[in-house]
């Protein structure tokens, strides 16, 4: 028998900025939500959908305009904010012990010790990662019955994320988590709350089943719209339909990623060092963009980066991972020549022109409009040498073109981050440097960012703690374990983890949590790899698995040509027979492509699982 809820909202509605954010009386009775004592929810929704606002309503921090909130007596609800306010507190411990019912100091100290944070650190000089750990220590020490987590992995390194995952796995209460970290969500959640266009849907599957559910919902809506012949309704869902299409996985991009990883694997010796053979000037100009030769760096007698060499070629996607203090930023600055190495040399191609995206959304003036930021007040924007209308470019980055005159100050943090990406990606460059680009981005924007990086013709240097993002994006991982050694591994984060586990007599490096010394559960492999256990497949299955990606790519080309032909508004009047032939061929190609994608995904699941 199901246990009674510990908290519920019935008929919840809230107005924001003169409109109903959700629970519009004109469209129903408001949102209903029931939370059980051991529920583990992923709260999903686009930036601006109201996810953080919903957590505030659940916690009681703000009042609703309509609806009834019921809470079981003596419930301890704790909200871990995305950006806690440390103003007025001298030290991290002062912050942790604040509030009407502060936690016990010894409990805070115990958790802080496991997270590796000194609570006597002053708030004025504390880093984002230190503040985040202090906030986590405070929240967990409060012994919550219901824990509300808003982007808990932001600013955390891999060891802290691993520790938090372990704690939440053992946690006996209920929690709701907003996060862009797919691996985190897949490992921990059992149910999904989806906040979409003012409605709240619930399904008792963890995040691992969310994307299939989302596609099913959109497909059902599309079929219903077609039956109603509601063309305007279909057009109103251009964003959701576009996102669903991306989720079908671009086979061509995946094949390209595999090929690039295989090529880089051939350049990395078993010992983990890149084969570095200095070539002629002409070869350097044609292939290499950055060459690091025996570079190293020492701070206060500690060798942060031991001598290592690497050649970065045009088109490489380099991921840099490691714990806080392991040397990620130092290595990135040396590779970009912002910081000189103590020894060794870093050589750049003469034509190298870089763009740095570090998520400094504070640089966006809240008083400016989207048009001001993207097109300097005009109607057109130069996107890497191509002239494009600003509203069409907004659509590329998942913005409603009608928001072109909207003030930046009205956007959420995630929307500002997406706008910053749109601005920076329009600039001409052949080197893209991304420092923790996934913070504050929703899952749909992450899909878009992966797509843009995959299509980028230049070289990418990426620092990130997002394991899934790395697995889907990079061709080479530079892994720092805190000892000063830089592992060079062809592939993503999971490939680096596999190599680390294979190291004989491996010991935890400085800064690692005890949980890292044990093999952690392998995160789900979200970027399909070439088949490793293809013996499971029959001859026909194996052939389909290998040949379908090429066929899907051919069908995509045929569909693009057909759509381009039908885009001619005079075609039907000029040649109705040709219009009919193209329409029929286009329908057949789309149907075959859908069937081929479903078939390939089924086979991929067999191969991977």
Phi, psi and omega in degrees: 000134183293141179284148179295152182293151175270339178206141177214149170237133177234128180067033185292132176215145181215134174263145178214123180063033178083003178229161178279114176294317170203163181075033178299121181302334181289344185239017178145194186263011181093180184274140173245134181215130178231125184247121178276167186293343180230022179292145178228094188261140160264126177260113188246146176170158180293159172303132180090357181286340178110023183298308180297321178299320179297321177297322178295323177291321178294318182286341183090009181290331176229161181258146178275162176275340177202159178110168182236128179253127179236131182232134176298137182304145175066021177284136177255105181258125183238130180248120174267104183290157177291319180230080180299148181266113180263008181298133177091358179249130182286317183236167177297325179292322176304317178296314185297329184264015180272171177105169182293324179234078184293153177286166176289137184299322182293330177291318178298314181299319182297314181289319179299322178298320179290330178276351178075040181236133177273110185286353175276357180298137178290142182292330183296323182257004183285143178281170177300322179293322179293319178295321180295318179294321178296319179294322178294315179302317179296312184297316183288326180291342178284356177052064185286150168272327176228121184248124180253117188245117180251104182050059185293339183271354177302133177072003178268146173274178187295323181293321179291322177297317179299318180295316181296320177300317180296318180296314182291332176296324181274344185300135185266347183269196179258152174212154172235130184232133168259126180200148173267356185275099184300318181298315178303312181293318182296323184286333194247333190267151179242340180222161182230131170253124184243112179266111190218117177052043175084000179244154179242118177254149177231140173218134183276058170227146177290181183300335179302334179258004186294313187297321177296320178296315180300314180297322179297316180298313181295323178296318178296320178295318181297318179296319179296321180294320180295320179297326180277352183057037183265082183299320181296323180294321178297314182296330180293342182256026183302324182294308182298320180294323178294320179296317180299320179297321179296325183292346179286001178065120178279106185298323180298320180292321179296316178300319180297318179297316179300316182297318180294319178295320179296319180296320179288327178299325180290342181263356182251126182284162180304333181284350175094015177247143182288137174290116186241104177242110182296128184256184179290166179302319182295322179292322179299315182294327186275334187237312188268142177247328177221129175236117176253128183234110176053046180274150179207163179208136180232136175234128176050042178080357180257129181279097183287318177234113176283158184308127175208160183231148181200138171248123179258123183260161178303130179094350177295146171243104187260120176260135180244120184229157178157170181286168175299133180084000181284342177115015183300309182294321177300313180296316180299316181294327177291318181294327179269002179065023171283337180227132180279135174289156176291327179215160180087178183227150172235122182244133178251149171296147183297332185268009185290125178227112188255157172234130181254126176240109184240020176062033176276069184293346178296340180287347178278120182291120182300336183279345181279160177263169176300319179300319179298315185291317185274321188234018179052039176089355182264192181258345187235152180224139175274112181256098180049047175093354180247132181279131184217145178290140187300324181289325176293322179292324176302318181298324178301330182253029170067026175259143172293122181303338179292351180268015185299332180260006181290143178284142180299328181297342179272356183271152174287169179301318179294322179292324177294321178297320179294322178294322177297318177299317180299318180294314185288325181288347178282343185280146179286128180199164172234006174223125180243122181248118184243116180253106183049060185286345187274350180300132175073005178267140175280173186295324180293321178292326175297318176301317179297316181299319177299320180295315181296318178296319180298325181273351182292130186275347181269203182256146183237130169248124190228121171257125182202152171256000183278103187296316181295318180300318178296317181296330182272346195241313195269155176260333180224135177248129172258107185258127180246123183258007178096351181270353184101343179282138177249112175280132177250113187232128174288122182123196185256201183300315183297326177295322178294316179300319179299317180295320181297319181293336181275349181293127180292136175063031181294135176240157180294134177275168180302134178094352180276146176280157179304328183293339180284344182284346178256145178300118179283157177303133182294129178294151180303139180278103186269340173261109185304135179258161176305146188302130177254335181234051185291356178296341178293336188270146172287174180300315181295317179299316181298318180295316178299318181300321183278328189261337183299321178304320179294318180295321179297320178296320178297317180295323177298322177295318178296319180296318179298318179295317179297316179295323178295321179293317181288345179291344177290112185294342182261001186299314184297320181291322182283319186211080183298328179295317179295320177302317181293317180298315181295319180299315179295317179297322180294318178298317179296318181295318179296317180297315180296321180296316179300316180295320181294319180295316179298317179298316182293319180296322176298316179293322179298322178296322178295317182295319186275341189237000000 
